[in-house]
């Protein structure tokens, strides 16, 4: 018996929760609870509310997901964590 393929969806982080969990609003309008994938933890990828992310959802439980990718350029200019905030490039 083979495993089912995960569903890949996109959404926007709305809230940061403890233990690297996030509340994410999907493009379909649903809100789910998501945690970080291992590679994002390993390489210390920072995620903030307002970031667009790509998620994997199990076909068995559509209320929880795993964040596997942060879209580049997803933070608005001047937002905390963006290049235009706080630091000047030399």
N, CA, C and O atoms as CSV, one atom per row, in Angstrom:
chain,resi,resn,atom,element,x,y,z
A,1,UNK,N,N,0.839,-1.168,0.000
A,1,UNK,CA,C,0.000,0.000,0.000
A,1,UNK,C,C,0.890,1.239,0.000
A,1,UNK,O,O,1.784,1.354,0.838
A,2,UNK,N,N,0.660,2.158,-0.920
A,2,UNK,CA,C,1.483,3.353,-1.016
A,2,UNK,C,C,0.873,4.501,-0.227
A,2,UNK,O,O,-0.328,4.529,0.040
A,3,UNK,N,N,1.725,5.441,0.137
A,3,UNK,CA,C,1.258,6.618,0.864
A,3,UNK,C,C,0.501,7.550,-0.070
A,3,UNK,O,O,0.741,7.574,-1.277
A,4,UNK,N,N,-0.407,8.309,0.501
A,4,UNK,CA,C,-1.110,9.322,-0.272
A,4,UNK,C,C,-0.206,10.551,-0.409
A,4,UNK,O,O,0.559,10.869,0.502
A,5,UNK,N,N,-0.295,11.216,-1.517
A,5,UNK,CA,C,0.484,12.430,-1.742
A,5,UNK,C,C,-0.099,13.575,-0.920
A,5,UNK,O,O,-1.320,13.689,-0.811
A,6,UNK,N,N,0.753,14.433,-0.336
A,6,UNK,CA,C,0.221,15.585,0.412
A,6,UNK,C,C,-0.362,16.628,-0.536
A,6,UNK,O,O,0.069,16.751,-1.683
A,7,UNK,N,N,-1.337,17.369,-0.046
A,7,UNK,CA,C,-1.909,18.471,-0.806
A,7,UNK,C,C,-1.035,19.688,-0.605
A,7,UNK,O,O,-0.697,20.013,0.533
A,8,UNK,N,N,-0.662,20.366,-1.663
A,8,UNK,CA,C,0.186,21.561,-1.574
A,8,UNK,C,C,-0.704,22.780,-1.791
A,8,UNK,O,O,-1.405,22.885,-2.798
A,9,UNK,N,N,-0.662,23.712,-0.815
A,9,UNK,CA,C,-1.476,24.928,-0.887
A,9,UNK,C,C,-0.622,26.119,-0.480
A,9,UNK,O,O,0.468,25.957,0.067
A,10,UNK,N,N,-1.126,27.311,-0.752
A,10,UNK,CA,C,-0.447,28.536,-0.354
A,10,UNK,C,C,-1.343,29.324,0.570
A,10,UNK,O,O,-2.568,29.212,0.516
A,11,UNK,N,N,-0.712,30.135,1.434
A,11,UNK,CA,C,-1.476,30.954,2.357
A,11,UNK,C,C,-0.619,32.055,2.953
A,11,UNK,O,O,0.540,32.236,2.578
A,12,UNK,N,N,-1.212,32.790,3.894
A,12,UNK,CA,C,-0.539,33.909,4.560
A,12,UNK,C,C,-0.565,33.654,6.059
A,12,UNK,O,O,-1.599,33.283,6.614
A,13,UNK,N,N,0.575,33.854,6.714
A,13,UNK,CA,C,0.658,33.678,8.165
A,13,UNK,C,C,-0.093,34.820,8.833
A,13,UNK,O,O,0.143,35.989,8.531
A,14,UNK,N,N,-1.003,34.472,9.749
A,14,UNK,CA,C,-1.768,35.492,10.458
A,14,UNK,C,C,-1.337,35.640,11.911
A,14,UNK,O,O,-1.503,36.710,12.497
A,15,UNK,N,N,-0.783,34.575,12.504
A,15,UNK,CA,C,-0.424,34.628,13.918
A,15,UNK,C,C,0.731,33.680,14.195
A,15,UNK,O,O,0.781,32.576,13.654
A,16,UNK,N,N,1.667,34.118,15.048
A,16,UNK,CA,C,2.791,33.301,15.483
A,16,UNK,C,C,2.452,32.729,16.846
A,16,UNK,O,O,2.104,33.477,17.760
A,17,UNK,N,N,2.548,31.409,17.000
A,17,UNK,CA,C,2.226,30.724,18.244
A,17,UNK,C,C,3.489,30.071,18.814
A,17,UNK,O,O,4.491,29.974,18.104
A,18,UNK,N,N,3.472,29.623,20.064
A,18,UNK,CA,C,4.653,28.969,20.636
A,18,UNK,C,C,5.023,27.675,19.906
A,18,UNK,O,O,4.213,27.095,19.183
A,19,UNK,N,N,6.260,27.244,20.115
A,19,UNK,CA,C,6.781,25.978,19.572
A,19,UNK,C,C,6.753,25.923,18.052
A,19,UNK,O,O,6.361,24.913,17.468
A,20,UNK,N,N,7.166,27.003,17.417
A,20,UNK,CA,C,7.253,27.118,15.947
A,20,UNK,C,C,5.963,26.685,15.256
A,20,UNK,O,O,5.990,25.987,14.242
A,21,UNK,N,N,4.845,27.106,15.815
A,21,UNK,CA,C,3.537,26.883,15.188
A,21,UNK,C,C,2.995,28.225,14.720
A,21,UNK,O,O,3.307,29.275,15.283
A,22,UNK,N,N,2.184,28.165,13.685
A,22,UNK,CA,C,1.631,29.374,13.094
A,22,UNK,C,C,0.179,29.125,12.716
A,22,UNK,O,O,-0.203,28.004,12.380
A,23,UNK,N,N,-0.626,30.177,12.773
A,23,UNK,CA,C,-1.982,30.127,12.243
A,23,UNK,C,C,-1.886,30.723,10.836
A,23,UNK,O,O,-1.391,31.835,10.656
A,24,UNK,N,N,-2.359,29.981,9.855
A,24,UNK,CA,C,-2.218,30.361,8.445
A,24,UNK,C,C,-3.596,30.438,7.807
A,24,UNK,O,O,-4.418,29.536,7.969
A,25,UNK,N,N,-3.843,31.532,7.074
A,25,UNK,CA,C,-5.081,31.672,6.311
A,25,UNK,C,C,-4.778,31.262,4.879
A,25,UNK,O,O,-3.955,31.883,4.205
A,26,UNK,N,N,-5.446,30.219,4.421
A,26,UNK,CA,C,-5.226,29.707,3.070
A,26,UNK,C,C,-5.891,30.611,2.043
A,26,UNK,O,O,-6.757,31.419,2.382
A,27,UNK,N,N,-5.482,30.471,0.792
A,27,UNK,CA,C,-6.078,31.250,-0.291
A,27,UNK,C,C,-7.551,30.909,-0.482
A,27,UNK,O,O,-8.302,31.704,-1.048
A,28,UNK,N,N,-7.970,29.739,-0.017
A,28,UNK,CA,C,-9.369,29.336,-0.122
A,28,UNK,C,C,-10.241,29.977,0.951
A,28,UNK,O,O,-11.466,29.887,0.882
A,29,UNK,N,N,-9.619,30.631,1.955
A,29,UNK,CA,C,-10.354,31.292,3.016
A,29,UNK,C,C,-10.350,30.545,4.331
A,29,UNK,O,O,-10.751,31.111,5.349
A,30,UNK,N,N,-9.912,29.290,4.352
A,30,UNK,CA,C,-9.868,28.507,5.579
A,30,UNK,C,C,-8.642,28.877,6.413
A,30,UNK,O,O,-7.615,29.278,5.866
A,31,UNK,N,N,-8.748,28.741,7.736
A,31,UNK,CA,C,-7.605,28.951,8.631
A,31,UNK,C,C,-7.191,27.623,9.214
A,31,UNK,O,O,-8.030,26.846,9.670
A,32,UNK,N,N,-5.882,27.356,9.200
A,32,UNK,CA,C,-5.373,26.104,9.735
A,32,UNK,C,C,-4.211,26.389,10.679
A,32,UNK,O,O,-3.695,27.506,10.730
A,33,UNK,N,N,-3.810,25.370,11.421
A,33,UNK,CA,C,-2.658,25.420,12.301
A,33,UNK,C,C,-1.516,24.708,11.592
A,33,UNK,O,O,-1.695,23.594,11.100
A,34,UNK,N,N,-0.336,25.341,11.531
A,34,UNK,CA,C,0.779,24.747,10.793
A,34,UNK,C,C,2.052,24.817,11.618
A,34,UNK,O,O,2.223,25.721,12.436
A,35,UNK,N,N,2.944,23.858,11.398
A,35,UNK,CA,C,4.251,23.869,12.049
A,35,UNK,C,C,5.336,23.916,10.976
A,35,UNK,O,O,5.074,23.677,9.797
A,36,UNK,N,N,6.559,24.227,11.406
A,36,UNK,CA,C,7.674,24.361,10.472
A,36,UNK,C,C,8.233,23.006,10.082
A,36,UNK,O,O,8.310,22.098,10.910
A,37,UNK,N,N,8.619,22.870,8.833
A,37,UNK,CA,C,9.318,21.674,8.382
A,37,UNK,C,C,10.740,21.692,8.937
A,37,UNK,O,O,11.244,22.743,9.332
A,38,UNK,N,N,11.371,20.546,8.964
A,38,UNK,CA,C,12.699,20.402,9.559
A,38,UNK,C,C,13.771,21.264,8.917
A,38,UNK,O,O,14.621,21.810,9.620
A,39,UNK,N,N,13.750,21.399,7.588
A,39,UNK,CA,C,14.785,22.206,6.919
A,39,UNK,C,C,14.657,23.684,7.269
A,39,UNK,O,O,15.664,24.383,7.377
A,40,UNK,N,N,13.424,24.168,7.447
A,40,UNK,CA,C,13.242,25.571,7.826
A,40,UNK,C,C,13.763,25.805,9.241
A,40,UNK,O,O,14.325,26.863,9.524
A,41,UNK,N,N,13.584,24.839,10.124
A,41,UNK,CA,C,14.138,24.952,11.483
A,41,UNK,C,C,15.661,24.879,11.446
A,41,UNK,O,O,16.350,25.653,12.110
A,42,UNK,N,N,16.167,23.945,10.667
A,42,UNK,CA,C,17.612,23.713,10.618
A,42,UNK,C,C,18.382,24.941,10.126
A,42,UNK,O,O,19.444,25.273,10.653
A,43,UNK,N,N,17.835,25.606,9.113
A,43,UNK,CA,C,18.520,26.762,8.536
A,43,UNK,C,C,18.005,28.091,9.082
A,43,UNK,O,O,18.294,29.146,8.517
A,44,UNK,N,N,17.243,28.047,10.179
A,44,UNK,CA,C,16.785,29.238,10.904
A,44,UNK,C,C,16.076,30.239,9.982
A,44,UNK,O,O,16.373,31.433,10.015
A,45,UNK,N,N,15.149,29.751,9.169
A,45,UNK,CA,C,14.359,30.622,8.308
A,45,UNK,C,C,13.330,31.334,9.179
A,45,UNK,O,O,12.525,30.687,9.848
A,46,UNK,N,N,13.355,32.658,9.170
A,46,UNK,CA,C,12.447,33.446,10.002
A,46,UNK,C,C,11.122,33.646,9.291
A,46,UNK,O,O,11.086,33.955,8.100
A,47,UNK,N,N,10.041,33.470,10.022
A,47,UNK,CA,C,8.708,33.696,9.491
A,47,UNK,C,C,7.988,34.680,10.396
A,47,UNK,O,O,8.054,34.575,11.621
A,48,UNK,N,N,7.305,35.629,9.790
A,48,UNK,CA,C,6.551,36.636,10.520
A,48,UNK,C,C,5.130,36.704,9.983
A,48,UNK,O,O,4.875,36.299,8.849
A,49,UNK,N,N,4.205,37.213,10.790
A,49,UNK,CA,C,2.849,37.406,10.266
A,49,UNK,C,C,2.876,38.292,9.022
A,49,UNK,O,O,3.555,39.318,8.994
A,50,UNK,N,N,2.144,37.889,8.014
A,50,UNK,CA,C,2.127,38.607,6.740
A,50,UNK,C,C,2.930,37.910,5.661
A,50,UNK,O,O,2.793,38.250,4.486
A,51,UNK,N,N,3.770,36.938,6.024
A,51,UNK,CA,C,4.557,36.206,5.031
A,51,UNK,C,C,3.685,35.223,4.266
A,51,UNK,O,O,2.812,34.576,4.843
A,52,UNK,N,N,3.928,35.114,2.954
A,52,UNK,CA,C,3.258,34.077,2.149
A,52,UNK,C,C,4.085,32.807,2.243
A,52,UNK,O,O,5.311,32.851,2.136
A,53,UNK,N,N,3.428,31.685,2.441
A,53,UNK,CA,C,4.108,30.409,2.605
A,53,UNK,C,C,3.435,29.335,1.763
A,53,UNK,O,O,2.275,29.462,1.372
A,54,UNK,N,N,4.192,28.274,1.493
A,54,UNK,CA,C,3.665,27.098,0.817
A,54,UNK,C,C,3.552,26.001,1.876
A,54,UNK,O,O,4.486,25.776,2.646
A,55,UNK,N,N,2.399,25.319,1.912
A,55,UNK,CA,C,2.111,24.316,2.930
A,55,UNK,C,C,1.844,22.962,2.306
A,55,UNK,O,O,1.436,22.856,1.149
A,56,UNK,N,N,2.085,21.926,3.101
A,56,UNK,CA,C,1.664,20.579,2.750
A,56,UNK,C,C,0.605,20.155,3.748
A,56,UNK,O,O,0.800,20.283,4.956
A,57,UNK,N,N,-0.517,19.649,3.251
A,57,UNK,CA,C,-1.597,19.163,4.101
A,57,UNK,C,C,-1.816,17.683,3.831
A,57,UNK,O,O,-1.750,17.232,2.688
A,58,UNK,N,N,-2.074,16.941,4.885
A,58,UNK,CA,C,-2.401,15.535,4.740
A,58,UNK,C,C,-3.843,15.423,4.238
A,58,UNK,O,O,-4.703,16.181,4.686
A,59,UNK,N,N,-4.121,14.504,3.326
A,59,UNK,CA,C,-5.502,14.346,2.875
A,59,UNK,C,C,-6.426,13.806,3.970
A,59,UNK,O,O,-7.648,13.848,3.825
A,60,UNK,N,N,-5.853,13.303,5.058
A,60,UNK,CA,C,-6.644,12.749,6.148
A,60,UNK,C,C,-7.083,13.800,7.158
A,60,UNK,O,O,-8.163,13.681,7.736
A,61,UNK,N,N,-6.254,14.844,7.386
A,61,UNK,CA,C,-6.587,15.893,8.354
A,61,UNK,C,C,-6.295,17.243,7.712
A,61,UNK,O,O,-5.135,17.641,7.604
A,62,UNK,N,N,-7.330,17.943,7.290
A,62,UNK,CA,C,-7.162,19.207,6.579
A,62,UNK,C,C,-7.115,20.410,7.508
A,62,UNK,O,O,-7.157,21.546,7.035
A,63,UNK,N,N,-7.030,20.194,8.817
A,63,UNK,CA,C,-6.968,21.303,9.768
A,63,UNK,C,C,-5.552,21.596,10.220
A,63,UNK,O,O,-5.317,22.610,10.878
A,64,UNK,N,N,-4.600,20.734,9.884
A,64,UNK,CA,C,-3.207,20.937,10.275
A,64,UNK,C,C,-2.313,20.775,9.059
A,64,UNK,O,O,-2.613,20.008,8.145
A,65,UNK,N,N,-1.205,21.515,9.064
A,65,UNK,CA,C,-0.308,21.447,7.928
A,65,UNK,C,C,1.137,21.629,8.335
A,65,UNK,O,O,1.456,21.802,9.512
A,66,UNK,N,N,2.006,21.587,7.336
A,66,UNK,CA,C,3.439,21.752,7.551
A,66,UNK,C,C,3.945,22.789,6.562
A,66,UNK,O,O,3.736,22.658,5.356
A,67,UNK,N,N,4.610,23.820,7.073
A,67,UNK,CA,C,5.143,24.887,6.220
A,67,UNK,C,C,6.456,24.388,5.622
A,67,UNK,O,O,7.378,24.024,6.352
A,68,UNK,N,N,6.536,24.374,4.291
A,68,UNK,CA,C,7.719,23.845,3.622
A,68,UNK,C,C,8.501,24.904,2.856
A,68,UNK,O,O,9.630,24.646,2.441
A,69,UNK,N,N,7.920,26.106,2.655
A,69,UNK,CA,C,8.618,27.117,1.849
A,69,UNK,C,C,8.076,28.502,2.183
A,69,UNK,O,O,6.868,28.682,2.334
A,70,UNK,N,N,8.981,29.487,2.298
A,70,UNK,CA,C,8.566,30.888,2.452
A,70,UNK,C,C,8.793,31.581,1.122
A,70,UNK,O,O,9.900,31.561,0.585
A,71,UNK,N,N,7.751,32.190,0.596
A,71,UNK,CA,C,7.847,32.863,-0.696
A,71,UNK,C,C,8.767,34.079,-0.576
A,71,UNK,O,O,8.682,34.824,0.400
A,72,UNK,N,N,9.629,34.282,-1.546
A,72,UNK,CA,C,10.544,35.416,-1.513
A,72,UNK,C,C,9.789,36.686,-1.848
A,72,UNK,O,O,8.873,36.682,-2.670
A,73,UNK,N,N,10.182,37.770,-1.205
A,73,UNK,CA,C,9.543,39.050,-1.451
A,73,UNK,C,C,8.134,39.116,-0.907
A,73,UNK,O,O,7.315,39.891,-1.400
A,74,UNK,N,N,7.837,38.310,0.106
A,74,UNK,CA,C,6.468,38.266,0.606
A,74,UNK,C,C,6.198,39.316,1.672
A,74,UNK,O,O,5.040,39.558,2.011
A,75,UNK,N,N,7.233,39.943,2.205
A,75,UNK,CA,C,7.028,40.968,3.225
A,75,UNK,C,C,6.910,42.332,2.569
A,75,UNK,O,O,7.684,42.648,1.665
A,76,UNK,N,N,5.960,43.146,3.007
A,76,UNK,CA,C,5.840,44.485,2.444
A,76,UNK,C,C,7.035,45.349,2.855
A,76,UNK,O,O,7.584,45.139,3.937
A,77,UNK,N,N,7.456,46.312,2.032
A,77,UNK,CA,C,8.579,47.171,2.389
A,77,UNK,C,C,8.299,47.925,3.680
A,77,UNK,O,O,7.195,48.429,3.884
A,78,UNK,N,N,9.295,48.001,4.547
A,78,UNK,CA,C,9.150,48.701,5.818
A,78,UNK,C,C,8.635,47.822,6.935
A,78,UNK,O,O,8.573,48.266,8.082
A,79,UNK,N,N,8.265,46.589,6.636
A,79,UNK,CA,C,7.796,45.667,7.680
A,79,UNK,C,C,8.993,45.141,8.459
A,79,UNK,O,O,10.090,45.053,7.908
A,80,UNK,N,N,8.807,44.788,9.728
A,80,UNK,CA,C,9.920,44.217,10.489
A,80,UNK,C,C,10.438,42.961,9.794
A,80,UNK,O,O,9.659,42.097,9.394
A,81,UNK,N,N,11.750,42.870,9.656
A,81,UNK,CA,C,12.344,41.717,9.008
A,81,UNK,C,C,12.609,41.899,7.535
A,81,UNK,O,O,13.323,41.090,6.942
A,82,UNK,N,N,12.056,42.944,6.912
A,82,UNK,CA,C,12.332,43.171,5.498
A,82,UNK,C,C,13.660,43.912,5.372
A,82,UNK,O,O,14.160,44.463,6.353
A,83,UNK,N,N,14.222,43.928,4.185
A,83,UNK,CA,C,15.520,44.571,3.997
A,83,UNK,C,C,15.451,46.078,4.185
A,83,UNK,O,O,16.447,46.702,4.554
A,84,UNK,N,N,14.305,46.662,3.939
A,84,UNK,CA,C,14.161,48.109,4.034
A,84,UNK,C,C,13.972,48.572,5.481
A,84,UNK,O,O,13.896,49.775,5.733
A,85,UNK,N,N,13.896,47.648,6.421
A,85,UNK,CA,C,13.622,48.002,7.806
A,85,UNK,C,C,14.893,47.931,8.630
A,85,UNK,O,O,15.487,46.862,8.772
A,86,UNK,N,N,15.316,49.073,9.179
A,86,UNK,CA,C,16.359,49.087,10.192
A,86,UNK,C,C,17.791,49.087,9.691
A,86,UNK,O,O,18.611,49.815,10.250
A,87,UNK,N,N,18.136,48.331,8.692
A,87,UNK,CA,C,19.521,48.236,8.261
A,87,UNK,C,C,19.751,48.995,6.961
A,87,UNK,O,O,18.892,49.028,6.081
A,88,UNK,N,N,20.916,49.596,6.862
A,88,UNK,CA,C,21.294,50.221,5.600
A,88,UNK,C,C,22.367,49.369,4.956
A,88,UNK,O,O,23.277,48.889,5.631
A,89,UNK,N,N,22.263,49.184,3.669
A,89,UNK,CA,C,23.287,48.418,2.952
A,89,UNK,C,C,24.402,49.370,2.556
A,89,UNK,O,O,24.142,50.516,2.190
A,90,UNK,N,N,25.613,48.916,2.626
A,90,UNK,CA,C,26.768,49.754,2.272
A,90,UNK,C,C,27.366,49.340,0.977
A,90,UNK,O,O,28.344,49.937,0.529
